[in-house]
Amino acid sequence: MRFLRGRGLDAETRETLQPRLWAIVVVLALIVAYIVGFTAENTKHVTVHFVVLSAHTSVIWLILLSLAIGIVFGILLSQLYRRRRRHQRS
């Protein structure tokens, strides 16, 4: 983040201001605010129908479950791809 470094400031002033730290704090605060708002907006309960059963849950848990399943499958596919490339090289 070179653009945050003050060129005309001396080292002591730059150390006191710490613009990079403040930028990180602001970004983290925005992310937390987004997560809180996202969770608050998705508290509605829905019924999910599977082939053999149904479940009644809130939308946020459904979204998080879908995210977790997607992450697990993504990791597994990347491992398979890596193993296949390694096997083709040897």
MOPAC internal coordinates of N, CA, C and O (Angstrom, degrees):
PM7 1SCF
backbone

  N    0.0000 0     0.00 0     0.00 0    0    0    0
  C    1.4329 1     0.00 0     0.00 0    1    0    0
  C    1.5266 1   109.48 1     0.00 0    2    1    0
  O    1.2310 1   121.01 1  -113.59 1    3    2    1
  N    1.2806 1   115.67 1    66.41 1    3    2    1
  C    1.4589 1   121.05 1  -177.40 1    5    3    2
  C    1.5194 1   112.74 1   -65.47 1    6    5    3
  O    1.2310 1   120.43 1   149.17 1    7    6    5
  N    1.3364 1   116.79 1   -30.83 1    7    6    5
  C    1.4670 1   119.09 1  -175.24 1    9    7    6
  C    1.5274 1   112.15 1   -67.65 1   10    9    7
  O    1.2310 1   119.79 1   163.13 1   11   10    9
  N    1.3415 1   118.00 1   -16.87 1   11   10    9
  C    1.4533 1   120.12 1  -179.91 1   13   11   10
  C    1.5233 1   112.59 1   -86.04 1   14   13   11
  O    1.2310 1   119.75 1   167.73 1   15   14   13
  N    1.3019 1   118.08 1   -12.27 1   15   14   13
  C    1.4548 1   120.62 1  -179.96 1   17   15   14
  C    1.5244 1   109.90 1   -77.51 1   18   17   15
  O    1.2310 1   121.26 1   -53.25 1   19   18   17
  N    1.3060 1   115.19 1   126.75 1   19   18   17
  C    1.4612 1   119.21 1   179.36 1   21   19   18
  C    1.5159 1   110.44 1   -80.28 1   22   21   19
  O    1.2310 1   119.93 1   -61.73 1   23   22   21
  N    1.2975 1   117.74 1   118.27 1   23   22   21
  C    1.4650 1   121.23 1  -176.65 1   25   23   22
  C    1.5192 1   111.67 1   -75.25 1   26   25   23
  O    1.2310 1   119.85 1   147.45 1   27   26   25
  N    1.3384 1   117.90 1   -32.55 1   27   26   25
  C    1.4495 1   120.18 1  -176.40 1   29   27   26
  C    1.5218 1   113.05 1   -90.03 1   30   29   27
  O    1.2310 1   119.89 1  -179.60 1   31   30   29
  N    1.3358 1   117.82 1     0.40 1   31   30   29
  C    1.4530 1   121.18 1  -176.70 1   33   31   30
  C    1.5269 1   110.42 1   -94.49 1   34   33   31
  O    1.2310 1   121.54 1   -33.70 1   35   34   33
  N    1.3265 1   114.66 1   146.30 1   35   34   33
  C    1.4673 1   117.86 1   175.98 1   37   35   34
  C    1.5299 1   109.26 1   -78.30 1   38   37   35
  O    1.2310 1   120.13 1    -9.31 1   39   38   37
  N    1.3180 1   117.35 1   170.69 1   39   38   37
  C    1.4599 1   122.39 1  -173.52 1   41   39   38
  C    1.5212 1   112.12 1   -63.11 1   42   41   39
  O    1.2310 1   119.95 1   141.55 1   43   42   41
  N    1.3150 1   117.70 1   -38.45 1   43   42   41
  C    1.4613 1   120.77 1  -178.50 1   45   43   42
  C    1.5297 1   111.56 1   -66.66 1   46   45   43
  O    1.2310 1   120.49 1   137.48 1   47   46   45
  N    1.3136 1   116.66 1   -42.52 1   47   46   45
  C    1.4637 1   120.91 1   178.67 1   49   47   46
  C    1.5206 1   110.50 1   -66.15 1   50   49   47
  O    1.2310 1   120.60 1   137.75 1   51   50   49
  N    1.3273 1   116.45 1   -42.25 1   51   50   49
  C    1.4583 1   120.52 1   178.05 1   53   51   50
  C    1.5237 1   110.88 1   -61.03 1   54   53   51
  O    1.2310 1   120.48 1   139.06 1   55   54   53
  N    1.3270 1   116.68 1   -40.94 1   55   54   53
  C    1.4578 1   120.99 1  -179.57 1   57   55   54
  C    1.5239 1   110.62 1   -68.16 1   58   57   55
  O    1.2310 1   119.90 1   144.90 1   59   58   57
  N    1.3140 1   117.79 1   -35.10 1   59   58   57
  C    1.4553 1   121.49 1   179.99 1   61   59   58
  C    1.5252 1   111.23 1   -70.01 1   62   61   59
  O    1.2310 1   120.11 1   137.34 1   63   62   61
  N    1.3309 1   117.39 1   -42.66 1   63   62   61
  C    1.4655 1   121.13 1  -178.15 1   65   63   62
  C    1.5223 1   112.70 1   -72.12 1   66   65   63
  O    1.2310 1   119.50 1   138.25 1   67   66   65
  N    1.3161 1   118.55 1   -41.75 1   67   66   65
  C    1.4588 1   125.41 1  -179.02 1   69   67   66
  C    1.5305 1   112.00 1    46.66 1   70   69   67
  O    1.2310 1   119.68 1  -117.03 1   71   70   69
  N    1.3128 1   118.21 1    62.97 1   71   70   69
  C    1.4722 1   120.39 1  -175.59 1   73   71   70
  C    1.5269 1   113.26 1   -62.34 1   74   73   71
  O    1.2310 1   120.16 1   147.64 1   75   74   73
  N    1.3085 1   117.30 1   -32.36 1   75   74   73
  C    1.4662 1   119.42 1  -179.90 1   77   75   74
  C    1.5343 1   109.95 1   -66.01 1   78   77   75
  O    1.2310 1   120.42 1   137.33 1   79   78   77
  N    1.3252 1   116.80 1   -42.67 1   79   78   77
  C    1.4568 1   121.18 1   178.19 1   81   79   78
  C    1.5217 1   110.64 1   -60.74 1   82   81   79
  O    1.2310 1   120.37 1   135.17 1   83   82   81
  N    1.3246 1   116.89 1   -44.83 1   83   82   81
  C    1.4649 1   120.79 1  -179.80 1   85   83   82
  C    1.5229 1   111.23 1   -65.96 1   86   85   83
  O    1.2310 1   120.13 1   143.71 1   87   86   85
  N    1.3135 1   117.37 1   -36.29 1   87   86   85
  C    1.4692 1   120.14 1   177.33 1   89   87   86
  C    1.5250 1   110.18 1   -64.01 1   90   89   87
  O    1.2310 1   120.24 1   138.35 1   91   90   89
  N    1.3251 1   117.15 1   -41.65 1   91   90   89
  C    1.4617 1   121.29 1   178.64 1   93   91   90
  C    1.5249 1   110.29 1   -65.15 1   94   93   91
  O    1.2310 1   120.01 1   137.20 1   95   94   93
  N    1.3330 1   117.59 1   -42.80 1   95   94   93
  C    1.4661 1   121.80 1   179.08 1   97   95   94
  C    1.5264 1   110.64 1   -61.59 1   98   97   95
  O    1.2310 1   120.04 1   136.99 1   99   98   97
  N    1.3210 1   117.53 1   -43.01 1   99   98   97
  C    1.4684 1   121.20 1   179.67 1  101   99   98
  C    1.5269 1   110.75 1   -65.24 1  102  101   99
  O    1.2310 1   120.14 1   136.29 1  103  102  101
  N    1.3241 1   117.34 1   -43.71 1  103  102  101
  C    1.4665 1   120.82 1   179.50 1  105  103  102
  C    1.5261 1   110.21 1   -63.25 1  106  105  103
  O    1.2310 1   120.11 1   135.82 1  107  106  105
  N    1.3379 1   117.40 1   -44.18 1  107  106  105
  C    1.4638 1   120.28 1   178.59 1  109  107  106
  C    1.5305 1   111.55 1   -63.65 1  110  109  107
  O    1.2310 1   119.98 1   140.73 1  111  110  109
  N    1.3186 1   117.64 1   -39.27 1  111  110  109
  C    1.4636 1   121.21 1   177.83 1  113  111  110
  C    1.5255 1   110.49 1   -63.88 1  114  113  111
  O    1.2310 1   119.89 1   139.44 1  115  114  113
  N    1.3208 1   117.81 1   -40.56 1  115  114  113
  C    1.4697 1   120.85 1   177.63 1  117  115  114
  C    1.5241 1   111.47 1   -65.32 1  118  117  115
  O    1.2310 1   120.32 1   141.02 1  119  118  117
  N    1.3254 1   116.99 1   -38.98 1  119  118  117
  C    1.4643 1   120.58 1   178.72 1  121  119  118
  C    1.5295 1   110.30 1   -65.09 1  122  121  119
  O    1.2310 1   120.32 1   135.40 1  123  122  121
  N    1.3348 1   116.98 1   -44.60 1  123  122  121
  C    1.4625 1   120.63 1   178.91 1  125  123  122
  C    1.5299 1   110.45 1   -63.08 1  126  125  123
  O    1.2310 1   119.99 1   137.63 1  127  126  125
  N    1.3207 1   117.62 1   -42.37 1  127  126  125
  C    1.4643 1   121.10 1   178.60 1  129  127  126
  C    1.5279 1   110.50 1   -62.34 1  130  129  127
  O    1.2310 1   120.27 1   139.88 1  131  130  129
  N    1.3229 1   117.08 1   -40.12 1  131  130  129
  C    1.4663 1   120.96 1   178.38 1  133  131  130
  C    1.5245 1   110.59 1   -64.10 1  134  133  131
  O    1.2310 1   120.26 1   135.68 1  135  134  133
  N    1.3262 1   117.10 1   -44.32 1  135  134  133
  C    1.4651 1   121.03 1  -179.63 1  137  135  134
  C    1.5280 1   110.84 1   -62.87 1  138  137  135
  O    1.2310 1   120.29 1   137.07 1  139  138  137
  N    1.3346 1   117.06 1   -42.93 1  139  138  137
  C    1.4657 1   120.58 1   178.75 1  141  139  138
  C    1.5311 1   110.08 1   -63.19 1  142  141  139
  O    1.2310 1   120.17 1   134.45 1  143  142  141
  N    1.3204 1   117.28 1   -45.55 1  143  142  141
  C    1.4647 1   120.72 1   178.56 1  145  143  142
  C    1.5176 1   112.22 1   -64.34 1  146  145  143
  O    1.2310 1   120.48 1   139.26 1  147  146  145
  N    1.3119 1   116.69 1   -40.74 1  147  146  145
  C    1.4684 1   122.28 1   179.27 1  149  147  146
  C    1.5230 1   110.16 1   -62.00 1  150  149  147
  O    1.2310 1   120.90 1   136.02 1  151  150  149
  N    1.3202 1   115.89 1   -43.98 1  151  150  149
  C    1.4629 1   120.65 1   179.42 1  153  151  150
  C    1.5259 1   110.82 1   -66.45 1  154  153  151
  O    1.2310 1   120.36 1   136.12 1  155  154  153
  N    1.3162 1   116.92 1   -43.88 1  155  154  153
  C    1.4675 1   120.69 1  -179.16 1  157  155  154
  C    1.5257 1   112.01 1   -63.66 1  158  157  155
  O    1.2310 1   119.93 1   144.98 1  159  158  157
  N    1.3159 1   117.74 1   -35.02 1  159  158  157
  C    1.4664 1   121.32 1  -178.66 1  161  159  158
  C    1.5246 1   112.97 1   -77.62 1  162  161  159
  O    1.2310 1   119.93 1   161.50 1  163  162  161
  N    1.3248 1   117.73 1   -18.50 1  163  162  161
  C    1.4635 1   120.59 1  -174.89 1  165  163  162
  C    1.5253 1   112.50 1  -113.52 1  166  165  163
  O    1.2310 1   120.20 1  -139.06 1  167  166  165
  N    1.3271 1   117.22 1    40.94 1  167  166  165
  C    1.4636 1   120.85 1   179.40 1  169  167  166
  C    1.5249 1   112.58 1   -94.16 1  170  169  167
  O    1.2310 1   119.94 1   176.56 1  171  170  169
  N    1.3077 1   117.71 1    -3.44 1  171  170  169
  C    1.4631 1   121.60 1   179.73 1  173  171  170
  C    1.5364 1   109.99 1   -61.42 1  174  173  171
  O    1.2310 1   120.73 1   -41.36 1  175  174  173
  N    1.3265 1   116.21 1   138.64 1  175  174  173
  C    1.4594 1   120.73 1   179.05 1  177  175  174
  C    1.5286 1   110.77 1   -88.46 1  178  177  175
  O    1.2310 1   121.34 1   -40.57 1  179  178  177
  N    1.3222 1   115.05 1   139.43 1  179  178  177
  C    1.4626 1   121.75 1   179.24 1  181  179  178
  C    1.5269 1   108.84 1  -134.18 1  182  181  179
  O    1.2310 1   121.03 1   -18.94 1  183  182  181
  N    1.3138 1   115.63 1   161.06 1  183  182  181
  C    1.4619 1   121.43 1   174.85 1  185  183  182
  C    1.5222 1   107.95 1  -105.11 1  186  185  183
  O    1.2310 1   121.07 1   -54.64 1  187  186  185
  N    1.3229 1   115.56 1   125.36 1  187  186  185
  C    1.4623 1   121.77 1   178.63 1  189  187  186
  C    1.5241 1   107.59 1  -103.01 1  190  189  187
  O    1.2310 1   120.64 1   -55.32 1  191  190  189
  N    1.3219 1   116.39 1   124.68 1  191  190  189
  C    1.4670 1   121.29 1  -178.53 1  193  191  190
  C    1.5208 1   109.14 1  -101.77 1  194  193  191
  O    1.2310 1   121.70 1   -64.59 1  195  194  193
  N    1.3382 1   114.35 1   115.41 1  195  194  193
  C    1.4567 1   120.81 1   172.90 1  197  195  194
  C    1.5230 1   107.43 1   -93.63 1  198  197  195
  O    1.2310 1   119.97 1    -0.02 1  199  198  197
  N    1.2993 1   117.66 1   179.98 1  199  198  197
  C    1.4680 1   120.05 1  -176.95 1  201  199  198
  C    1.5297 1   110.95 1   -64.69 1  202  201  199
  O    1.2310 1   120.28 1   137.22 1  203  202  201
  N    1.3322 1   117.08 1   -42.78 1  203  202  201
  C    1.4642 1   119.26 1  -174.66 1  205  203  202
  C    1.5259 1   113.66 1  -110.29 1  206  205  203
  O    1.2310 1   118.92 1   170.44 1  207  206  205
  N    1.3194 1   119.66 1    -9.56 1  207  206  205
  C    1.4549 1   121.16 1  -179.05 1  209  207  206
  C    1.5213 1   110.40 1  -152.19 1  210  209  207
  O    1.2310 1   121.37 1    -8.98 1  211  210  209
  N    1.3156 1   114.98 1   171.02 1  211  210  209
  C    1.4631 1   121.54 1   177.68 1  213  211  210
  C    1.5220 1   108.69 1  -126.65 1  214  213  211
  O    1.2310 1   120.55 1   -28.06 1  215  214  213
  N    1.3163 1   116.55 1   151.94 1  215  214  213
  C    1.4659 1   121.22 1   178.58 1  217  215  214
  C    1.5230 1   108.38 1  -134.08 1  218  217  215
  O    1.2310 1   120.57 1   -36.42 1  219  218  217
  N    1.3246 1   116.51 1   143.58 1  219  218  217
  C    1.4585 1   122.97 1   178.59 1  221  219  218
  C    1.5253 1   107.23 1  -110.90 1  222  221  219
  O    1.2310 1   120.21 1   -64.76 1  223  222  221
  N    1.3239 1   117.20 1   115.24 1  223  222  221
  C    1.4652 1   121.55 1  -176.10 1  225  223  222
  C    1.5229 1   110.08 1  -148.71 1  226  225  223
  O    1.2310 1   120.54 1   -11.05 1  227  226  225
  N    1.3352 1   116.58 1   168.95 1  227  226  225
  C    1.4638 1   119.13 1   177.41 1  229  227  226
  C    1.5310 1   109.53 1   -83.76 1  230  229  227
  O    1.2310 1   121.45 1   -22.70 1  231  230  229
  N    1.3038 1   114.84 1   157.30 1  231  230  229
  C    1.4639 1   121.57 1  -175.07 1  233  231  230
  C    1.5354 1   111.23 1   -62.31 1  234  233  231
  O    1.2310 1   119.96 1   143.80 1  235  234  233
  N    1.3284 1   117.69 1   -36.20 1  235  234  233
  C    1.4661 1   119.78 1  -177.90 1  237  235  234
  C    1.5232 1   110.97 1   -62.17 1  238  237  235
  O    1.2310 1   119.87 1   141.23 1  239  238  237
  N    1.3334 1   117.86 1   -38.77 1  239  238  237
  C    1.4684 1   119.65 1   178.52 1  241  239  238
  C    1.5182 1   110.94 1   -68.87 1  242  241  239
  O    1.2310 1   120.51 1   145.90 1  243  242  241
  N    1.2946 1   116.64 1   -34.10 1  243  242  241
  C    1.4607 1   120.43 1   176.48 1  245  243  242
  C    1.5209 1   111.20 1   -65.75 1  246  245  243
  O    1.2310 1   120.60 1   138.24 1  247  246  245
  N    1.3268 1   116.45 1   -41.76 1  247  246  245
  C    1.4683 1   121.04 1   177.78 1  249  247  246
  C    1.5268 1   110.50 1   -64.87 1  250  249  247
  O    1.2310 1   120.45 1   134.15 1  251  250  249
  N    1.3345 1   116.74 1   -45.85 1  251  250  249
  C    1.4660 1   120.09 1  -179.53 1  253  251  250
  C    1.5254 1   111.98 1   -65.23 1  254  253  251
  O    1.2310 1   120.29 1   141.95 1  255  254  253
  N    1.3332 1   117.06 1   -38.05 1  255  254  253
  C    1.4671 1   120.33 1   176.29 1  257  255  254
  C    1.5272 1   110.73 1   -63.38 1  258  257  255
  O    1.2310 1   120.50 1   136.57 1  259  258  257
  N    1.3172 1   116.65 1   -43.43 1  259  258  257
  C    1.4679 1   120.59 1   177.94 1  261  259  258
  C    1.5289 1   111.01 1   -62.73 1  262  261  259
  O    1.2310 1   120.53 1   139.43 1  263  262  261
  N    1.3195 1   116.59 1   -40.57 1  263  262  261
  C    1.4562 1   120.82 1   177.11 1  265  263  262
  C    1.5228 1   111.29 1   -62.07 1  266  265  263
  O    1.2310 1   120.47 1   134.26 1  267  266  265
  N    1.3349 1   116.71 1   -45.74 1  267  266  265
  C    1.4643 1   120.77 1   179.97 1  269  267  266
  C    1.5247 1   111.51 1   -62.71 1  270  269  267
  O    1.2310 1   120.32 1   136.76 1  271  270  269
  N    1.3236 1   117.00 1   -43.24 1  271  270  269
  C    1.4676 1   120.76 1   178.80 1  273  271  270
  C    1.5277 1   110.08 1   -63.45 1  274  273  271
  O    1.2310 1   120.34 1   138.08 1  275  274  273
  N    1.3229 1   116.96 1   -41.92 1  275  274  273
  C    1.4655 1   120.47 1   178.10 1  277  275  274
  C    1.5181 1   112.60 1   -63.46 1  278  277  275
  O    1.2310 1   120.06 1   139.29 1  279  278  277
  N    1.3223 1   117.48 1   -40.71 1  279  278  277
  C    1.4640 1   120.76 1   178.58 1  281  279  278
  C    1.5286 1   110.63 1   -64.71 1  282  281  279
  O    1.2310 1   120.48 1   135.11 1  283  282  281
  N    1.3353 1   116.69 1   -44.89 1  283  282  281
  C    1.4712 1   120.39 1  -179.90 1  285  283  282
  C    1.5242 1   110.60 1   -62.04 1  286  285  283
  O    1.2310 1   120.01 1   133.14 1  287  286  285
  N    1.3196 1   117.58 1   -46.86 1  287  286  285
  C    1.4666 1   119.83 1   178.79 1  289  287  286
  C    1.5262 1   111.93 1   -64.91 1  290  289  287
  O    1.2310 1   119.96 1   143.39 1  291  290  289
  N    1.3237 1   117.69 1   -36.61 1  291  290  289
  C    1.4622 1   120.38 1   176.59 1  293  291  290
  C    1.5132 1   112.26 1   -63.11 1  294  293  291
  O    1.2310 1   120.42 1   137.71 1  295  294  293
  N    1.3270 1   116.80 1   -42.29 1  295  294  293
  C    1.4671 1   120.53 1   177.94 1  297  295  294
  C    1.5186 1   110.49 1   -65.16 1  298  297  295
  O    1.2310 1   120.45 1   135.82 1  299  298  297
  N    1.3369 1   116.74 1   -44.18 1  299  298  297
  C    1.4642 1   119.59 1   179.48 1  301  299  298
  C    1.5295 1   111.96 1   -62.93 1  302  301  299
  O    1.2310 1   120.25 1   137.80 1  303  302  301
  N    1.3323 1   117.13 1   -42.20 1  303  302  301
  C    1.4657 1   119.53 1   178.67 1  305  303  302
  C    1.5237 1   112.10 1   -65.63 1  306  305  303
  O    1.2310 1   120.21 1   142.16 1  307  306  305
  N    1.3258 1   117.20 1   -37.84 1  307  306  305
  C    1.4609 1   118.83 1   178.77 1  309  307  306
  C    1.5276 1   110.83 1   -67.56 1  310  309  307
  O    1.2310 1   120.04 1   144.75 1  311  310  309
  N    1.3399 1   117.53 1   -35.25 1  311  310  309
  C    1.4560 1   120.32 1   176.97 1  313  311  310
  C    1.5282 1   111.04 1   -67.27 1  314  313  311
  O    1.2310 1   120.32 1   139.05 1  315  314  313
  N    1.3170 1   117.00 1   -40.95 1  315  314  313
  C    1.4639 1   120.13 1   176.68 1  317  315  314
  C    1.5222 1   111.34 1   -63.15 1  318  317  315
  O    1.2310 1   120.57 1   137.00 1  319  318  317
  N    1.3248 1   116.51 1   -43.00 1  319  318  317
  C    1.4603 1   120.99 1   178.81 1  321  319  318
  C    1.5240 1   110.47 1   -61.89 1  322  321  319
  O    1.2310 1   120.52 1   136.07 1  323  322  321
  N    1.3407 1   116.61 1   -43.93 1  323  322  321
  C    1.4571 1   120.70 1   179.82 1  325  323  322
  C    1.5268 1   111.39 1   -63.81 1  326  325  323
  O    1.2310 1   120.73 1   136.59 1  327  326  325
  N    1.3132 1   116.21 1   -43.41 1  327  326  325
  C    1.4623 1   120.09 1   179.68 1  329  327  326
  C    1.5194 1   110.90 1   -64.16 1  330  329  327
  O    1.2310 1   120.59 1   140.78 1  331  330  329
  N    1.3329 1   116.47 1   -39.22 1  331  330  329
  C    1.4642 1   120.40 1  -179.84 1  333  331  330
  C    1.5322 1   111.34 1   -65.80 1  334  333  331
  O    1.2310 1   120.54 1   137.59 1  335  334  333
  N    1.3458 1   116.57 1   -42.41 1  335  334  333
  C    1.4755 1   120.20 1   178.83 1  337  335  334
  C    1.5263 1   110.64 1   -65.15 1  338  337  335
  O    1.2310 1   120.21 1   140.14 1  339  338  337
  N    1.3272 1   117.20 1   -39.86 1  339  338  337
  C    1.4604 1   121.04 1   179.89 1  341  339  338
  C    1.5255 1   109.81 1   -66.17 1  342  341  339
  O    1.2310 1   120.29 1   141.46 1  343  342  341
  N    1.3333 1   117.05 1   -38.54 1  343  342  341
  C    1.4541 1   121.63 1  -179.80 1  345  343  342
  C    1.5260 1   110.87 1   -68.96 1  346  345  343
  O    1.2310 1   119.54 1   144.38 1  347  346  345
  N    1.3360 1   118.48 1   -35.62 1  347  346  345
  C    1.4656 1   122.15 1   179.27 1  349  347  346
  C    1.5224 1   111.34 1   -70.18 1  350  349  347
  O    1.2310 1   119.41 1   147.91 1  351  350  349
  N    1.3253 1   118.74 1   -32.09 1  351  350  349
  C    1.4693 1   122.17 1  -179.98 1  353  351  350
  C    1.5206 1   112.39 1   -71.22 1  354  353  351
  O    1.2310 1   119.82 1   149.99 1  355  354  353
  N    1.3295 1   117.95 1   -30.01 1  355  354  353
  C    1.4581 1   118.90 1  -176.28 1  357  355  354
  C    1.4998 1   113.41 1   -91.65 1  358  357  355
  O    1.2310 1   120.10 1   180.00 1  359  358  357

